[in-house]
């Protein structure tokens, strides 16, 4: 199985295998207790056209710049999500190398709906690939910094620069904002892995460990000899997980729900709306296998990058993970949560290579040092980057007493949707509508440029249906030790 397909094929496999069951022109504008310089509110800022030079390569990373007819002085600097690499030192060469200026800009042309809407409003757009693929956080941060300098040289110095990105690009976005406040004026991480590398991959290990213990004893958890072996391990475990989830009579359905409960896996995905128990089980399995794809194929790439296994569950107490409602649902389909907890407690644990774990963290993690307006957006039901990533970022910001500059928005899906059309927003990884993505940037701009602090209730009109002001994500499913 091709590495890029291992995540995307989860829903297809599950579908085929059905389950039985306010403007201001003064010199300064108050923004959350700080004074930030506002250079201008002009909607027609002069700039160089950079004809023939608006794309190219910077240190091995392709970039694209798209300019509006009239520039409002704001640059949107986009960071894309995780892309699978051809793993192995020294370069982790890219499978996919194109630049993107928005999440929907698949070919770098800037002709997608989000790009068109933002260009029409006068924003300049810029995005870059990274010189390596995989967990290329440091390369992504470098690419953003280099592209900003390139934009200044080609087009002119922006009056405001907002960084934004999806998934791994959301993590890169937050790191840029924490690190480079000299040129960044606002940040909008979307569906970001903002809890950082070790917490996210420890949870991926939790899923794989539970699948191995309860369903597929042959599953190898770490130390793959090749990318092909990692892919084969995912394919093998996926088939067994799907078969088990169909087997209610022998406890397989209950085990699938138990595995999902260990990491608070959503009971809705882009494919399944969770309207009944069968749909919920299908969503949990899709979520678990999505996590397992990154716990195998992506884990192999990371082990090559950092020189060993970076994840651990040595001190994990899985018995503390299952809530009373989760336990009741597992029992409803004939399961025994206490028995499954005992099996996990008795199974051999996985320890991390301390040096590899440290190197993994050093590739880039958030600190919670929120020093400029930061507006995050996450689907409430994310099977890959759990919405509780936002809880971690919020706690880190509170610890640093910097949470006043952090506003977190959540998008809920419609009550029902078909498996063929999928969720239009709110369920799945980074599934947002065009209006929600454009609304995020407009809301951030109102905050930075006009001082309009964005309460979730107050900005809902800019996002269309789906924004959920009442939602609070659960805490991270495991202790937050790095």
Buried (B, 14 or more C-beta within 10 A) or exposed (E): BEBEBBBEBBBEBBBEBEBEBEEBEEEEBEBBEEEBEBBEBBEEBEBEEBEEEBEBEBEBBBBBBBBBEBBBBBBBBBBBBBBBBBBBEEEBBBEEBBBBBBBBBEEBEBEBBBBBBBBEBBBBBBBBBBBBBBBBBBBBBBBBBBBBEBBBEBBBBBBBBBBBBBBBBBBBBBBBBBBBEEBBBBBBBBBBBBBBBBBBBBBBBBBBBBBBBBBBEEBBBBEBEEBEBBBBBBBBBBBBBBEBBBBBEEBBBBBBBBBBBBBBBBBBBBBBBBEEBBBBBBBBBBBBBBBBBBBBBBBBBBBBBBBBBBBBBEEBEBEEBBEEEBBEBBBEBEBBBEEBBEBBEEBEEBBBBEEBBBBBBEBBBBBBBBBBBBBBBBBBBBBBBBBBBBBBBBBBBEEBEBBBBBBBBBBBBEEEBEBEEBBBBBBBBBBBBBBBBBBBBBBBBBBBBBBBBBEBEEBBEBBBBBBBEEBEBEBBBBEBEE
